[in-house]
Amino acid sequence: MTMDESYPMSHSQKKAMRAIGIFLFTLVALQAYAAEPRAVNPEDPYERLNRVFYDFNELVDKVVMRPIARIYNLLIPKPITKGVSHIFTNIDNIPTIANDLLQMNFYQATSDAWRLLINTTIGIAGFFDVAAQIGLENNHEDLGLTFAQWGWKNSTYLVIPFLGPSTLRDGVAWPINYELLTVYPYISPTGVRYAAYSTNLISKRADILRYQDVMEQAALDKYVFMRNAYMQNRSYQIERNKQLGDPYLEKNNLGKLE
């Protein structure tokens, strides 16, 4: 008889072990932050390793994710796939609101909370994006952006197996964001949790299939294309979050100028 069979861990003990793991991971993260280069425009010091992981992710996408996404789009009517995409976007509002609060962005937290409430109720669990029709635009926040708001703005590009483009900061933030702020770790049984998360991934991959040919034709070096696109998008999101508690302030002002 093994130790696990003699002394099975209770749910509370598992949560405690998970919390300890996250705490230790955070300590490592802080050490990584202290040691990270502080260049204004970080280069790609891990490019050789990043390209290996990029090629691996491309293979997984080509063999697994892309075919599944194509079958998904082929078999399921577009209105249904659009509604499913809206549902998962609505679920993603939960960690977004949490990160709004961690960033002390109370204006956007209120807006995102209203968006979640309206789409969950009137929009039937988010299947219909009713909130967008009344001006409550979708907003995305995660712990990586929160770390940037707290001061860890510049970070080195990093490709993570299975997860894809990231930075050292975002890679450190991802498991904490997932474990503490998203709904998935709290879904039970485990099979339902994995099914929900997998469906979310398939839905997101199916949504961007229409850009596949454009990227294939436009990019001479797809690795560089993905790196630049990711870093530029994160820089935009970080700068946007500085807009006095309103990430859409700059866009609104531009609209008035026009």
C-alpha positions as CSV (number, residue, x, y, z in Angstrom):
1,M,0.0,0.0,0.0
2,T,1.4,3.4,-1.0
3,M,1.4,6.5,1.1
4,D,-1.2,8.1,-1.3
5,E,-3.5,5.1,-0.7
6,S,-3.0,5.2,3.1
7,Y,-3.4,9.0,3.5
8,P,-5.4,10.4,0.6
9,M,-5.2,14.2,0.4
10,S,-8.4,16.1,1.1
11,H,-9.6,18.9,-1.1
12,S,-8.4,21.6,1.4
13,Q,-5.0,20.0,1.6
14,K,-4.7,20.0,-2.2
15,K,-5.6,23.7,-2.3
16,A,-3.0,24.3,0.4
17,M,-0.4,22.5,-1.6
18,R,-1.4,24.5,-4.7
19,A,-1.1,27.8,-2.8
20,I,2.3,26.8,-1.5
21,G,3.4,26.0,-5.1
22,I,2.1,29.3,-6.3
23,F,4.0,31.1,-3.5
24,L,7.2,29.3,-4.3
25,F,6.7,30.1,-8.0
26,T,6.2,33.8,-7.1
27,L,9.5,33.8,-5.2
28,V,11.2,32.5,-8.3
29,A,9.4,35.1,-10.4
30,L,10.6,37.9,-8.2
31,Q,14.2,36.6,-8.5
32,A,13.8,36.4,-12.3
33,Y,12.5,40.0,-12.3
34,A,15.5,41.2,-10.3
35,A,17.9,39.5,-12.7
36,E,16.2,40.5,-16.0
37,P,17.9,42.9,-18.3
38,R,16.5,46.5,-18.1
39,A,17.0,47.5,-21.8
40,V,14.4,49.9,-23.0
41,N,13.7,47.7,-26.1
42,P,14.7,44.2,-25.0
43,E,16.1,42.1,-27.8
44,D,15.7,38.4,-28.1
45,P,18.5,36.8,-26.1
46,Y,16.8,33.4,-26.1
47,E,16.1,33.3,-29.8
48,R,17.9,30.0,-30.5
49,L,15.8,28.2,-27.8
50,N,12.7,30.3,-28.8
51,R,12.9,29.1,-32.4
52,V,13.1,25.4,-31.2
53,F,9.9,25.9,-29.1
54,Y,8.3,27.9,-32.0
55,D,8.9,25.0,-34.4
56,F,7.5,22.6,-31.9
57,N,4.4,24.7,-31.4
58,E,4.0,25.0,-35.2
59,L,4.1,21.2,-35.5
60,V,1.5,20.7,-32.8
61,D,-0.7,23.4,-34.4
62,K,-0.3,21.8,-37.9
63,V,-0.9,18.2,-36.8
64,V,-3.5,18.8,-34.0
65,M,-5.0,22.2,-33.5
66,R,-5.4,23.4,-37.1
67,P,-7.2,20.2,-38.4
68,I,-9.5,20.2,-35.3
69,A,-10.3,23.9,-35.8
70,R,-11.1,23.3,-39.5
71,I,-13.4,20.4,-38.7
72,Y,-15.1,22.5,-35.9
73,N,-15.8,25.3,-38.4
74,L,-16.9,22.8,-41.1
75,L,-19.4,20.9,-38.9
76,I,-20.8,23.6,-36.7
77,P,-22.9,26.4,-38.1
78,K,-21.3,29.8,-38.0
79,P,-24.0,31.4,-35.7
80,I,-23.3,28.6,-33.1
81,T,-19.5,29.0,-33.3
82,K,-19.9,32.7,-32.9
83,G,-22.1,32.3,-29.9
84,V,-19.7,29.8,-28.3
85,S,-16.8,32.3,-28.9
86,H,-18.9,34.9,-27.1
87,I,-19.5,32.6,-24.2
88,F,-15.8,32.0,-23.6
89,T,-15.1,35.8,-24.1
90,N,-17.8,36.4,-21.4
91,I,-16.1,33.9,-19.0
92,D,-12.8,35.7,-19.6
93,N,-14.4,38.8,-18.2
94,I,-13.9,37.3,-14.7
95,P,-10.1,37.4,-14.6
96,T,-10.3,40.7,-16.5
97,I,-12.3,42.3,-13.7
98,A,-10.0,40.9,-11.1
99,N,-7.0,42.4,-12.9
100,D,-8.8,45.7,-13.3
101,L,-9.1,45.8,-9.5
102,L,-5.5,44.7,-9.0
103,Q,-4.4,47.6,-11.3
104,M,-6.8,49.9,-9.3
105,N,-8.5,50.6,-12.6
106,F,-11.9,51.1,-11.0
107,Y,-13.5,52.8,-14.0
108,Q,-12.8,49.8,-16.3
109,A,-13.6,47.3,-13.6
110,T,-17.1,48.8,-13.4
111,S,-17.5,48.8,-17.2
112,D,-16.3,45.2,-17.4
113,A,-18.5,44.1,-14.5
114,W,-21.6,45.6,-16.3
115,R,-20.5,43.9,-19.4
116,L,-20.4,40.5,-17.6
117,L,-23.7,41.1,-15.9
118,I,-25.6,42.1,-19.1
119,N,-24.2,39.4,-21.3
120,T,-24.6,36.7,-18.6
121,T,-28.3,37.6,-18.2
122,I,-29.8,39.3,-21.2
123,G,-27.2,37.7,-23.5
124,I,-28.0,34.2,-22.3
125,A,-24.7,33.2,-20.6
126,G,-22.8,35.4,-23.1
127,F,-24.0,33.6,-26.2
128,F,-25.1,37.0,-27.5
129,D,-22.8,40.1,-27.0
130,V,-25.6,42.4,-26.0
131,A,-23.2,44.7,-24.1
132,A,-21.2,45.6,-27.2
133,Q,-24.5,46.9,-28.8
134,I,-24.8,49.5,-26.0
135,G,-21.2,50.6,-26.1
136,L,-19.6,48.3,-23.5
137,E,-16.7,47.1,-25.6
138,N,-14.8,43.9,-24.8
139,N,-11.6,44.5,-22.7
140,H,-8.9,42.0,-22.0
141,E,-6.7,42.1,-18.9
142,D,-4.4,39.5,-17.4
143,L,-1.8,39.2,-14.6
144,G,1.0,40.0,-17.1
145,L,-0.5,43.4,-17.8
146,T,-1.0,43.8,-14.0
147,F,2.7,43.1,-13.4
148,A,3.5,45.7,-16.1
149,Q,1.2,48.2,-14.3
150,W,3.0,47.5,-11.1
151,G,6.4,48.3,-12.7
152,W,7.6,45.2,-14.6
153,K,7.0,46.9,-18.0
154,N,9.9,45.7,-20.1
155,S,10.4,42.0,-20.4
156,T,12.3,39.6,-22.6
157,Y,10.5,37.7,-25.4
158,L,9.9,34.0,-24.6
159,V,8.2,31.2,-26.6
160,I,6.6,28.7,-24.2
161,P,5.8,25.1,-25.4
162,F,2.1,24.7,-26.1
163,L,1.3,28.2,-24.9
164,G,3.1,30.1,-27.7
165,P,4.4,33.7,-27.8
166,S,5.0,35.3,-24.4
167,T,7.6,37.1,-22.3
168,L,9.4,36.2,-19.1
169,R,6.9,38.4,-17.2
170,D,3.8,37.0,-19.0
171,G,5.1,33.4,-18.6
172,V,5.5,33.9,-14.8
173,A,2.0,35.5,-14.6
174,W,0.2,32.9,-16.6
175,P,-0.1,30.0,-14.1
176,I,-0.9,32.4,-11.3
177,N,-3.6,34.0,-13.4
178,Y,-5.0,30.6,-14.4
179,E,-5.0,29.1,-10.9
180,L,-6.3,32.1,-8.9
181,L,-8.3,34.3,-11.2
182,T,-9.9,32.1,-13.9
183,V,-12.9,29.9,-13.3
184,Y,-11.4,26.7,-14.7
185,P,-9.6,25.3,-11.6
186,Y,-12.9,25.6,-9.8
187,I,-14.9,23.5,-12.3
188,S,-15.5,19.9,-11.3
189,P,-15.4,17.1,-12.1
190,T,-11.9,17.3,-13.8
191,G,-13.2,15.9,-17.1
192,V,-15.7,18.8,-17.4
193,R,-12.9,21.3,-16.6
194,Y,-10.6,19.9,-19.3
195,A,-13.5,19.7,-21.8
196,A,-14.4,23.4,-21.2
197,Y,-10.9,24.6,-21.5
198,S,-10.2,22.5,-24.6
199,T,-13.3,23.8,-26.2
200,N,-12.2,27.4,-25.4
201,L,-8.8,26.7,-27.1
202,I,-10.5,25.1,-30.2
203,S,-12.9,28.0,-30.5
204,K,-10.1,30.6,-30.3
205,R,-8.0,28.7,-32.9
206,A,-11.0,28.4,-35.2
207,D,-11.6,32.2,-34.9
208,I,-8.2,33.0,-36.3
209,L,-8.1,30.5,-39.1
210,R,-9.2,33.2,-41.6
211,Y,-5.8,34.9,-40.9
212,Q,-3.8,31.8,-41.7
213,D,-3.2,32.5,-45.4
214,V,-2.4,36.1,-44.8
215,M,0.3,35.3,-42.3
216,E,1.7,32.5,-44.6
217,Q,2.0,34.9,-47.5
218,A,3.0,38.1,-45.7
219,A,5.7,36.8,-43.4
220,L,9.2,36.0,-44.8
221,D,10.2,34.8,-41.4
222,K,7.1,33.7,-39.4
223,Y,9.0,33.6,-36.1
224,V,10.0,37.2,-36.4
225,F,6.5,38.2,-37.6
226,M,4.9,36.5,-34.5
227,R,7.5,38.0,-32.2
228,N,7.0,41.5,-33.5
229,A,3.2,41.2,-33.5
230,Y,3.1,39.9,-29.9
231,M,5.5,42.5,-28.5
232,Q,3.8,45.4,-30.3
233,N,0.4,44.3,-29.1
234,R,1.6,43.9,-25.5
235,S,3.2,47.3,-25.7
236,Y,-0.1,48.8,-26.9
237,Q,-2.0,47.1,-24.1
238,I,0.4,48.3,-21.4
239,E,0.3,51.9,-22.7
240,R,-3.5,51.8,-23.1
241,N,-3.9,50.9,-19.4
242,K,-2.2,54.1,-18.4
243,Q,-5.0,56.2,-19.8
244,L,-6.3,57.5,-16.4
245,G,-8.4,54.5,-15.6
246,D,-10.0,54.5,-19.0
247,P,-8.2,52.3,-21.6
248,Y,-10.4,53.7,-24.3
249,L,-9.8,57.4,-23.5
250,E,-7.2,57.9,-26.2
251,K,-9.4,56.2,-28.8
252,N,-12.4,58.4,-27.8
253,N,-10.3,61.6,-28.0
254,L,-9.1,60.6,-31.4
255,G,-12.7,60.1,-32.5
256,K,-13.5,63.6,-31.3
257,L,-10.6,65.1,-33.2
258,E,-11.9,63.4,-36.4
